[in-house]
Amino acid sequence: MSQPHVRIHRFRKGLAAIAGLALAVSGAVAVSPAAATEEPVDDPKLAVYVEVNSNDLANVADYTLAESGRPAVDLAMIFAANINYDGEKAYLHFNERVTETLDDAENQIRPVQARGTKVLLSVLGNHQGAGFANFTSYEQADAFAAQLADAVTTYGLDGIDFDDEWTNYGANGTPQPNAQSFGWLATALRDRLGPDKIISLYAIGETYTVTDFSLFDAAAVLDYAWNPYYPTYDAPTVPGLDDRSRLGAAAIDLSNVSAATATDFAERTVSDGYGVYVAYNLTATDQSDLLSGITQELKGEATEYRAAPKDTTAPTVTVKKGARFTTGTDDGYSKVSFKLHDAGKIDRVSVNGVQKDLTDDRWSDLNFVKPGVFGAVAGANTLEVFDVAGNRTEVPFVLTP
C-alpha cells in the first residue's frame, strides 16, 4: 500500500463559527457548539491529516502559534472513513477507531474546533469497487451524499474531504468510472451542506483524472483541491477552480521529511500565492520544531507545543463508614463499600479480575461487596480501580463467610 496522503483546506472568508448543535449518532447526546468565533485570516492555511487508527485527533489542539495564540493547524482531517459496497449500492463505513473518534466528539473534536480549527471527515476507497467516480445517476450519487451530509450534521463536523484511493473500480461487478459521477456527488453534497461547509478534493485517482470538471460548477461546489504526493510541490489542475488561494501545491509527510524541504515548500507556497499547505501524519509526539519552519513562513509565527500534562495520579479509595455500607473491620468484612475518587474521572473497577464499568465521573462508589457479589469471595480479595488515563489503585481486602 502506498502511504496515505495529506490534504489542506482553506477557511471560507467570513466563516465565523463552526456548525451548531447536533445529536450524537449513538443516541440523544447533545453535541456542544464549537467555541471558535474569530474571523479567519488570509494567510495560507495549514491542513493536516491525522491517522486516527494510531493517533488521537485531539492532538491537533496542542499546537498553537507562539505570539497570537491562534491555532497552528487550520484544517484537520479525520483519516479516514470509507466508501463501501453492499452488493447493490455504495454506503459510508466507519472502522472502529473512526467510530470511537466520532462518538467521543466532546473530547476528540470539540477541543480542536474550540481552538479555531476546522475538522473534516476524509473518505477513502476500500477495495470494494464503490467510488466517487462510478455513480451511474444523480440519484445514486445523491443517496451517498445524504449519508455524508448526515455524518457532518450528526457529529458537528465542518466538511468532507474526498480521497479516491484504494477503490478498485470494477470489483464486485461495480461500474467503471465516468466523467459525470463526481460532479453529481459533489453538487448533491454542496446542496445538502449549504455554502458554509467545506468540500475538498485530494487530487488523486479516477475522481481527479476521469471527471469532466466542466460539467458542473466546480468553483461553486469545491473549496479546495491539493497535491496528494509526499514530499512534492505540484499544484493540481482542476478546470473551474483556478484561484490559487484554493489550491495546494505543497505536500509533506511530517514523519518523513527534512526541515529544509518543509520550510522551502512553505516559502514557495507564499511566493506562488497558493492558499493551502498539506501535511500528513500529525502524531502525539512534539512536532513543533518542524511545524515552526512551516508556520513561520505561512503565518509569520513559530509553533508552540502546549500539550496538557499527562494524568499520572492514581485514584483514591476509602472504605465507607456506617453499618448501612460496611460491617466488620480490616481483619474481615461481612460486607464492605468503597468511595472512589479521581480528578481525571474514575473509569472502571475490577474485583478479582471481574470488571465493572462505571459512569466516568470524579466520584463513584462500589457498594455492598460481599461473597458472591461483584466477583468477591470469602477470604482474600483484590479491588482494582482505574481512572480514564489508565492509572490504577490496588486495594486488598478480606471478607468473612
Backbone hydrogen bonds in HBPLUS format (Angstrom, degrees):
<---DONOR---> <-ACCEPTOR-->    atom                        ^
c    i                          cat <-CA-CA->   ^        H-A-AA   ^      H-
h    n   atom  resd res      DA  || num        DHA   H-A  angle D-A-AA Bond
n    s   type  num  typ     dist DA aas  dist angle  dist       angle   num
A0015-LEU N   A0012-ARG O   3.12 MM   3  5.58 158.8  2.16 134.0 134.3     1
A0031-VAL N   A0022-ALA O   2.84 MM   9  5.20 145.3  1.96 171.3 167.5     2
A0024-ALA N   A0029-VAL O   2.93 MM   5  5.30 169.8  1.94 154.4 157.8     3
A0027-GLY N   A0024-ALA O   3.09 MM   3  5.85 167.9  2.11 120.9 124.8     4
A0045-LYS N   A0275-GLY O   2.84 MM 230  6.03 168.6  1.85 141.7 137.7     5
A0277-TYR N   A0045-LYS O   2.84 MM 232  6.16 143.1  1.98 167.1 175.1     6
A0074-ASP N   A0046-LEU O   2.82 MM  28  5.34 148.5  1.91 145.6 156.1     7
A0075-LEU N   A0046-LEU O   3.19 MM  29  6.46 157.5  2.24 144.1 144.7     8
A0047-ALA N   A0277-TYR O   2.94 MM 230  6.14 171.8  1.95 161.9 164.1     9
A0279-ALA N   A0047-ALA O   2.81 MM 232  6.13 151.5  1.89 159.7 169.0    10
A0048-VAL N   A0075-LEU O   2.83 MM  27  6.31 157.9  1.88 164.8 168.2    11
A0077-MET N   A0048-VAL O   2.82 MM  29  6.16 161.3  1.86 160.4 165.3    12
A0049-TYR N   A0279-ALA O   2.90 MM 230  6.47 143.9  2.04 148.7 160.0    13
A0281-ASN N   A0049-TYR O   2.98 MM 232  5.75 126.9  2.27 134.1 148.5    14
A0282-LEU N   A0049-TYR O   3.38 MM 233  6.62 160.5  2.42 151.5 157.1    15
A0050-VAL N   A0077-MET O   3.03 MM  27  5.98 165.8  2.05 157.8 159.3    16
A0079-PHE N   A0050-VAL O   3.12 MM  29  5.64 158.4  2.16 155.2 151.4    17
A0054-SER N   A0051-GLU O   3.06 MM   3  5.89 161.1  2.10 121.2 126.1    18
A0055-ASN N   A0051-GLU O   2.91 MM   4  5.86 130.9  2.15 142.9 156.3    19
A0052-VAL N   A0079-PHE O   3.27 MM  27  6.10 148.2  2.37 145.2 154.5    20
A0059-ASN N   A0056-ASP O   3.20 MM   3  5.77 163.2  2.23 112.5 117.1    21
A0060-VAL N   A0057-LEU O   3.02 MM   3  6.02 167.1  2.04 132.4 134.5    22
A0061-ALA N   A0058-ALA O   3.14 MM   3  5.83 144.6  2.27 117.8 124.5    23
A0062-ASP N   A0059-ASN O   2.98 MM   3  5.47 161.9  2.02 115.7 121.7    24
A0063-TYR N   A0060-VAL O   3.31 MM   3  6.08 173.6  2.31 122.6 123.9    25
A0306-ARG N   A0062-ASP O   2.63 MM 244  4.85 173.2  1.64 153.0 155.6    26
A0072-ALA N   A0063-TYR O   3.23 MM   9  5.54 174.8  2.23 123.5 122.2    27
A0064-THR N   A0304-GLU O   2.93 MM 240  5.23 163.0  1.96 149.4 155.0    28
A0304-GLU N   A0064-THR O   2.69 MM 240  5.23 171.6  1.70 163.1 166.2    29
A0065-LEU N   A0070-ARG O   2.75 MM   5  5.36 177.8  1.75 170.6 171.4    30
A0069-GLY N   A0065-LEU O   3.07 MM   4  5.07 142.2  2.22 131.2 139.9    31
A0066-ALA N   A0302-ALA O   2.91 MM 236  5.53 167.1  1.92 147.4 149.8    32
A0118-LYS N   A0074-ASP O   2.93 MM  44  6.15 166.3  1.95 151.1 146.5    33
A0076-ALA N   A0118-LYS O   2.78 MM  42  6.14 165.2  1.80 168.0 173.3    34
A0120-LEU N   A0076-ALA O   2.89 MM  44  6.19 162.3  1.92 156.2 162.0    35
A0078-ILE N   A0120-LEU O   2.81 MM  42  6.17 166.3  1.83 164.5 168.6    36
A0122-SER N   A0078-ILE O   3.05 MM  44  5.68 161.4  2.09 140.6 145.6    37
A0081-ALA N   A0122-SER O   2.84 MM  41  6.10 162.8  1.87 169.6 164.4    38
A0124-LEU N   A0081-ALA O   2.89 MM  43  6.05 156.4  1.95 132.4 138.3    39
A0082-ASN N   A0093-HIS O   2.91 MM  11  5.06 164.1  1.94 153.8 155.7    40
A0093-HIS N   A0082-ASN O   2.88 MM  11  5.06 166.6  1.90 151.0 152.2    41
A0083-ILE N   A0124-LEU O   2.96 MM  41  6.12 143.9  2.09 141.5 146.3    42
A0084-ASN N   A0091-TYR O   2.85 MM   7  5.29 170.0  1.86 168.4 165.1    43
A0091-TYR N   A0084-ASN O   2.91 MM   7  5.29 151.0  2.00 131.9 137.2    44
A0086-ASP N   A0089-LYS O   3.10 MM   3  5.83 164.2  2.13 158.4 160.3    45
A0099-THR N   A0095-ASN O   2.90 MM   4  6.07 163.6  1.93 157.9 163.1    46
A0100-GLU N   A0096-GLU O   2.92 MM   4  6.19 156.6  1.97 146.0 152.5    47
A0101-THR N   A0097-ARG O   2.95 MM   4  6.14 156.0  2.01 143.7 149.9    48
A0102-LEU N   A0098-VAL O   2.95 MM   4  6.20 165.0  1.97 156.0 159.1    49
A0103-ASP N   A0099-THR O   2.82 MM   4  5.93 168.3  1.83 157.5 161.4    50
A0104-ASP N   A0100-GLU O   2.95 MM   4  5.90 139.3  2.12 138.2 148.3    51
A0105-ALA N   A0102-LEU O   3.19 MM   3  5.12 128.3  2.48 118.7 113.1    52
A0107-ASN N   A0104-ASP O   3.00 MM   3  5.69 142.5  2.15 118.4 127.2    53
A0108-GLN N   A0104-ASP O   2.82 MM   4  5.86 160.0  1.86 157.8 163.5    54
A0109-ILE N   A0105-ALA O   2.90 MM   4  4.64 148.0  2.00 116.5 126.7    55
A0110-ARG N   A0105-ALA O   2.83 MM   5  6.01 169.4  1.85 161.4 163.0    56
A0112-VAL N   A0109-ILE O   3.06 MM   3  5.38 123.5  2.39 107.0 121.2    57
A0113-GLN N   A0109-ILE O   3.02 MM   4  6.33 163.7  2.05 158.7 163.8    58
A0114-ALA N   A0110-ARG O   2.74 MM   4  5.85 152.9  1.82 152.9 161.2    59
A0115-ARG N   A0112-VAL O   3.19 MM   3  5.38 139.0  2.37  99.6 110.4    60
A0117-THR N   A0112-VAL O   3.34 MM   5  5.79 158.7  2.39 147.1 142.5    61
A0116-GLY N   A0113-GLN O   2.85 MM   3  5.10 146.4  1.96 105.3 116.3    62
A0158-ASP N   A0119-VAL O   2.77 MM  39  5.33 165.6  1.79 170.5 165.7    63
A0121-LEU N   A0159-GLY O   3.12 MM  38  6.50 162.1  2.15 145.2 143.8    64
A0161-ASP N   A0121-LEU O   2.97 MM  40  6.00 162.8  2.00 138.7 137.7    65
A0123-VAL N   A0161-ASP O   2.87 MM  38  6.14 156.8  1.92 167.5 169.9    66
A0163-ASP N   A0123-VAL O   3.02 MM  40  5.90 151.1  2.11 174.1 170.0    67
A0125-GLY N   A0165-GLU O   3.04 MM  40  5.39 122.0  2.39 149.6 165.7    68
A0127-HIS N   A0166-TRP O   2.43 MM  39  5.21 154.1  1.49 164.7 170.6    69
A0129-GLY N   A0167-THR O   2.86 MM  38  5.35 147.4  1.97 171.7 168.0    70
A0178-ASN N   A0133-ALA O   2.82 MM  45  6.03 150.4  1.91 174.2 174.7    71
A0141-ALA N   A0137-SER O   3.19 MM   4  6.50 166.2  2.21 150.2 153.7    72
A0142-ASP N   A0138-TYR O   2.78 MM   4  5.96 157.4  1.83 154.6 161.5    73
A0143-ALA N   A0139-GLU O   3.02 MM   4  6.20 146.0  2.14 141.9 150.2    74
A0144-PHE N   A0140-GLN O   3.33 MM   4  6.72 151.5  2.42 145.9 152.0    75
A0145-ALA N   A0141-ALA O   2.90 MM   4  6.18 154.8  1.96 146.8 155.1    76
A0146-ALA N   A0142-ASP O   2.86 MM   4  6.05 144.1  1.98 144.6 152.9    77
A0147-GLN N   A0144-PHE O   3.04 MM   3  5.19 122.1  2.39  98.4 112.5    78
A0148-LEU N   A0144-PHE O   3.10 MM   4  6.50 156.2  2.16 151.2 157.7    79
A0149-ALA N   A0145-ALA O   2.87 MM   4  6.09 165.5  1.89 154.2 158.0    80
A0150-ASP N   A0146-ALA O   2.93 MM   4  6.04 149.0  2.03 139.9 148.6    81
A0151-ALA N   A0147-GLN O   3.08 MM   4  6.32 151.8  2.16 143.3 149.9    82
A0152-VAL N   A0148-LEU O   3.07 MM   4  6.41 157.5  2.12 150.8 156.7    83
A0153-THR N   A0149-ALA O   2.99 MM   4  6.22 163.4  2.02 150.2 154.3    84
A0154-THR N   A0150-ASP O   2.78 MM   4  5.81 167.8  1.79 152.4 156.7    85
A0155-TYR N   A0151-ALA O   3.09 MM   4  5.99 166.8  2.10 145.8 149.1    86
A0157-LEU N   A0152-VAL O   2.89 MM   5  4.68 152.0  1.97 137.5 143.7    87
A0156-GLY N   A0153-THR O   3.37 MM   3  5.18 155.9  2.43  96.9 103.8    88
A0198-ILE N   A0158-ASP O   2.92 MM  40  6.16 167.7  1.94 145.8 150.0    89
A0160-ILE N   A0198-ILE O   2.92 MM  38  6.38 142.5  2.06 160.9 165.8    90
A0200-SER N   A0160-ILE O   3.03 MM  40  6.52 159.8  2.07 152.4 158.7    91
A0162-PHE N   A0200-SER O   2.95 MM  38  6.23 169.7  1.96 148.8 150.4    92
A0202-TYR N   A0162-PHE O   2.88 MM  40  5.85 168.0  1.89 165.9 167.9    93
A0165-GLU N   A0163-ASP O   3.01 MM   2  5.82 135.2  2.21 102.9  90.7    94
A0171-ALA N   A0168-ASN O   3.08 MM   3  5.90 163.0  2.11 145.8 149.2    95
A0174-THR N   A0171-ALA O   3.09 MM   3  5.71 160.7  2.13 118.5 124.0    96
A0212-ASP N   A0179-ALA O   3.00 MM  33  4.94 172.5  2.00 128.4 127.7    97
A0184-TRP N   A0180-GLN O   3.05 MM   4  6.34 155.1  2.11 158.8 166.8    98
A0185-LEU N   A0181-SER O   2.99 MM   4  6.32 165.3  2.01 155.4 159.4    99
A0186-ALA N   A0182-PHE O   2.82 MM   4  5.93 177.5  1.82 158.2 159.1   100
A0187-THR N   A0183-GLY O   3.02 MM   4  5.89 158.2  2.07 140.0 146.8   101
A0188-ALA N   A0184-TRP O   2.89 MM   4  6.00 161.7  1.92 150.1 155.6   102
A0189-LEU N   A0185-LEU O   2.91 MM   4  6.11 156.9  1.97 149.7 156.5   103
A0190-ARG N   A0186-ALA O   2.91 MM   4  6.11 159.0  1.95 146.2 152.0   104
A0191-ASP N   A0187-THR O   2.95 MM   4  6.20 160.9  1.99 149.4 154.5   105
A0192-ARG N   A0188-ALA O   3.06 MM   4  6.30 148.0  2.17 141.9 150.3   106
A0193-LEU N   A0189-LEU O   2.81 MM   4  5.99 154.2  1.88 155.2 162.7   107
A0194-GLY N   A0190-ARG O   2.83 MM   4  5.62 150.7  1.92 150.8 156.3   108
A0223-ASP N   A0199-ILE O   2.85 MM  24  5.49 170.6  1.86 159.5 161.2   109
A0201-LEU N   A0224-TYR O   2.93 MM  23  6.20 145.0  2.05 132.0 143.1   110
A0226-TRP N   A0201-LEU O   3.08 MM  25  6.63 151.3  2.17 165.7 171.7   111
A0204-ILE N   A0202-TYR O   2.72 MM   2  5.86 120.7  2.07 120.4 104.3   112
A0203-ALA N   A0226-TRP O   3.13 MM  23  5.80 157.5  2.18 156.5 163.2   113
A0208-TYR N   A0205-GLY O   2.97 MM   3  5.60 140.0  2.13 113.6 123.6   114
A0209-THR N   A0205-GLY O   2.97 MM   4  6.23 160.6  2.00 145.8 152.3   115
A0210-VAL N   A0206-GLU O   2.79 MM   4  5.00 160.6  1.83 132.7 137.5   116
A0215-LEU N   A0212-ASP O   3.07 MM   3  5.83 169.5  2.08 122.9 126.1   117
A0218-ALA N   A0216-PHE O   2.98 MM   2  5.71 123.2  2.31 110.9  94.6   118
A0220-ALA N   A0217-ASP O   3.06 MM   3  5.49 130.8  2.31 108.3 120.7   119
A0221-VAL N   A0217-ASP O   3.02 MM   4  6.17 139.8  2.19 150.4 162.7   120
A0222-LEU N   A0218-ALA O   2.86 MM   4  5.56 169.1  1.87 149.1 152.9   121
A0225-ALA N   A0246-ARG O   3.16 MM  21  6.73 143.1  2.30 154.2 165.2   122
A0248-GLY N   A0225-ALA O   3.07 MM  23  6.47 139.8  2.24 142.6 148.2   123
A0227-ASN N   A0248-GLY O   2.96 MM  21  5.93 149.2  2.06 140.3 148.7   124
A0232-THR N   A0229-TYR O   3.20 MM   3  5.89 128.6  2.47 137.0 130.3   125
A0251-ALA N   A0232-THR O   3.13 MM  19  5.76 141.7  2.28 165.8 176.5   126
A0234-ASP N   A0249-ALA O   2.80 MM  15  4.50 146.0  1.92 130.9 125.4   127
A0241-LEU N   A0238-VAL O   2.81 MM   3  5.39 160.6  1.85 143.8 149.7   128
A0246-ARG N   A0243-ASP O   2.93 MM   3  5.69 165.4  1.95 123.5 128.1   129
A0247-LEU N   A0244-ARG O   3.05 MM   3  5.05 167.6  2.06 112.4 112.9   130
A0275-GLY N   A0244-ARG O   3.01 MM  31  6.26 137.5  2.20 144.4 133.6   131
A0275-GLY N   A0247-LEU O   3.22 MM  28  5.85 129.4  2.49 151.0 164.1   132
A0278-VAL N   A0250-ALA O   3.05 MM  28  6.02 167.7  2.06 145.6 144.9   133
A0252-ILE N   A0278-VAL O   3.06 MM  26  6.48 151.1  2.15 143.6 151.6   134
A0280-TYR N   A0252-ILE O   2.91 MM  28  6.26 153.2  1.98 148.6 157.5   135
A0256-ASN N   A0253-ASP O   2.89 MM   3  5.31 164.2  1.92 118.8 124.0   136
A0254-LEU N   A0280-TYR O   2.91 MM  26  5.89 159.5  1.95 157.4 161.3   137
A0262-ALA N   A0258-SER O   3.04 MM   4  6.31 169.1  2.05 155.4 158.3   138
A0263-THR N   A0259-ALA O   2.97 MM   4  6.08 161.4  2.00 148.6 153.3   139
A0264-ASP N   A0260-ALA O   2.91 MM   4  6.00 158.3  1.96 145.0 151.9   140
A0265-PHE N   A0261-THR O   2.94 MM   4  6.13 162.3  1.98 155.2 158.7   141
A0266-ALA N   A0262-ALA O   3.26 MM   4  6.48 147.4  2.38 136.1 144.5   142
A0266-ALA N   A0263-THR O   3.09 MM   3  5.06 117.8  2.49  93.8 109.3   143
A0267-GLU N   A0263-THR O   2.95 MM   4  6.29 157.8  2.00 154.7 160.4   144
A0268-ARG N   A0264-ASP O   2.99 MM   4  6.25 160.7  2.03 152.0 157.0   145
A0269-THR N   A0265-PHE O   2.87 MM   4  6.05 149.4  1.97 142.4 151.1   146
A0270-VAL N   A0266-ALA O   3.15 MM   4  6.43 159.6  2.20 150.6 153.8   147
A0271-SER N   A0267-GLU O   3.00 MM   4  6.26 171.2  2.01 152.7 155.4   148
A0272-ASP N   A0268-ARG O   2.82 MM   4  5.77 150.4  1.91 148.0 154.9   149
A0274-TYR N   A0269-THR O   3.01 MM   5  5.17 143.9  2.14 151.7 156.0   150
A0273-GLY N   A0270-VAL O   3.22 MM   3  5.22 151.5  2.30 100.1 108.6   151
A0291-LEU N   A0287-GLN O   3.06 MM   4  6.30 165.9  2.08 153.3 157.9   152
A0292-SER N   A0288-SER O   2.73 MM   4  5.72 144.5  1.85 144.6 153.3   153
A0294-ILE N   A0291-LEU O   3.01 MM   3  5.11 126.6  2.30  97.9 112.3   154
A0295-THR N   A0291-LEU O   2.82 MM   4  6.12 171.2  1.82 167.7 167.1   155
A0296-GLN N   A0292-SER O   2.85 MM   4  5.69 152.3  1.93 145.9 152.6   156
A0297-GLU N   A0294-ILE O   3.16 MM   3  5.54 126.6  2.46 104.5 116.4   157
A0298-LEU N   A0294-ILE O   2.95 MM   4  6.22 165.2  1.97 152.7 157.6   158
A0299-LYS N   A0295-THR O   2.71 MM   4  5.22 160.3  1.75 137.8 144.7   159
A0300-GLY N   A0296-GLN O   3.04 MM   4  4.37 129.6  2.30 105.1 114.5   160
A0316-THR N   A0341-HIS O   2.86 MM  25  5.28 163.2  1.89 157.9 161.9   161
A0341-HIS N   A0316-THR O   3.03 MM  25  5.28 151.3  2.11 153.0 155.5   162
A0318-THR N   A0339-LYS O   3.03 MM  21  5.27 162.6  2.06 149.0 154.7   163
A0339-LYS N   A0318-THR O   2.76 MM  21  5.27 165.4  1.78 160.1 165.2   164
A0320-LYS N   A0337-SER O   2.87 MM  17  5.44 169.2  1.88 135.8 139.6   165
A0325-PHE N   A0322-GLY O   2.93 MM   3  5.67 142.6  2.08 120.5 129.1   166
A0326-THR N   A0322-GLY O   2.89 MM   4  5.92 173.0  1.89 160.4 162.7   167
A0327-THR N   A0335-LYS O   3.04 MM   8  5.56 164.7  2.06 142.2 144.6   168
A0334-SER N   A0327-THR O   3.05 MM   7  5.82 147.2  2.16 138.2 148.5   169
A0329-THR N   A0332-GLY O   3.16 MM   3  5.40 147.1  2.27 133.1 128.5   170
A0332-GLY N   A0329-THR O   2.89 MM   3  5.40 152.6  1.96 113.6 122.1   171
A0333-TYR N   A0398-VAL O   2.85 MM  65  6.23 158.9  1.90 140.1 144.4   172
A0400-THR N   A0333-TYR O   2.84 MM  67  5.68 155.7  1.90 129.4 135.7   173
A0336-VAL N   A0369-VAL O   2.94 MM  33  5.17 146.3  2.06 135.8 146.6   174
A0369-VAL N   A0336-VAL O   2.83 MM  33  5.17 161.0  1.86 149.8 148.3   175
A0338-PHE N   A0366-LEU O   2.76 MM  28  5.13 161.8  1.80 141.7 147.9   176
A0366-LEU N   A0338-PHE O   2.98 MM  28  5.13 157.7  2.03 145.7 149.2   177
A0340-LEU N   A0364-SER O   2.84 MM  24  5.04 171.0  1.85 150.3 147.4   178
A0364-SER N   A0340-LEU O   2.97 MM  24  5.04 154.8  2.04 141.5 141.9   179
A0342-ASP N   A0362-ARG O   2.92 MM  20  5.07 149.8  2.01 141.1 149.4   180
A0345-LYS N   A0342-ASP O   2.99 MM   3  5.06 164.1  2.01 111.5 114.5   181
A0388-VAL N   A0345-LYS O   3.00 MM  43  5.99 148.6  2.10 161.4 164.7   182
A0346-ILE N   A0361-ASP O   2.72 MM  15  5.56 159.7  1.76 153.4 146.5   183
A0347-ASP N   A0386-PHE O   2.81 MM  39  5.65 166.4  1.82 145.2 148.2   184
A0358-LEU N   A0347-ASP O   3.19 MM  11  5.76 159.3  2.23 149.6 145.1   185
A0348-ARG N   A0386-PHE O   3.34 MM  38  5.45 157.3  2.39 134.1 139.6   186
A0386-PHE N   A0348-ARG O   2.95 MM  38  5.45 176.7  1.95 165.5 164.8   187
A0349-VAL N   A0356-LYS O   2.99 MM   7  5.32 165.1  2.01 150.7 155.3   188
A0356-LYS N   A0349-VAL O   2.81 MM   7  5.32 147.2  1.91 160.3 156.1   189
A0350-SER N   A0384-GLU O   2.80 MM  34  5.00 142.4  1.94 148.0 153.1   190
A0384-GLU N   A0350-SER O   2.76 MM  34  5.00 159.0  1.80 152.2 158.3   191
A0351-VAL N   A0354-VAL O   3.01 MM   3  5.17 155.1  2.08 138.0 138.5   192
A0354-VAL N   A0351-VAL O   2.99 MM   3  5.17 167.3  2.01 114.1 116.9   193
A0352-ASN N   A0382-THR O   2.91 MM  30  5.32 162.6  1.94 158.6 159.4   194
A0373-VAL N   A0370-LYS O   2.93 MM   3  5.53 151.9  2.01 153.7 152.3   195
A0372-GLY N   A0376-ALA O   2.85 MM   4  5.51 171.0  1.86 136.5 135.1   196
A0376-ALA N   A0373-VAL O   2.99 MM   3  5.50 166.5  2.01 119.8 124.1   197
A0379-GLY N   A0399-LEU O   2.74 MM  20  5.09 163.3  1.77 139.0 145.0   198
A0399-LEU N   A0379-GLY O   2.92 MM  20  5.09 159.7  1.96 139.3 142.7   199
A0381-ASN N   A0397-PHE O   2.79 MM  16  5.30 140.9  1.95 161.6 174.5   200
A0397-PHE N   A0381-ASN O   3.06 MM  16  5.30 159.2  2.10 133.4 137.2   201
A0383-LEU N   A0395-VAL O   2.86 MM  12  5.02 175.6  1.86 146.2 147.6   202
A0395-VAL N   A0383-LEU O   2.73 MM  12  5.02 163.8  1.75 155.4 160.1   203
A0385-VAL N   A0393-THR O   2.90 MM   8  5.20 156.4  1.95 148.1 156.0   204
A0393-THR N   A0385-VAL O   2.90 MM   8  5.20 152.3  1.98 145.6 154.7   205
A0387-ASP N   A0391-ASN O   3.01 MM   4  5.50 152.5  2.09 146.5 154.7   206
A0390-GLY N   A0387-ASP O   2.94 MM   3  5.37 161.5  1.97 115.4 121.2   207
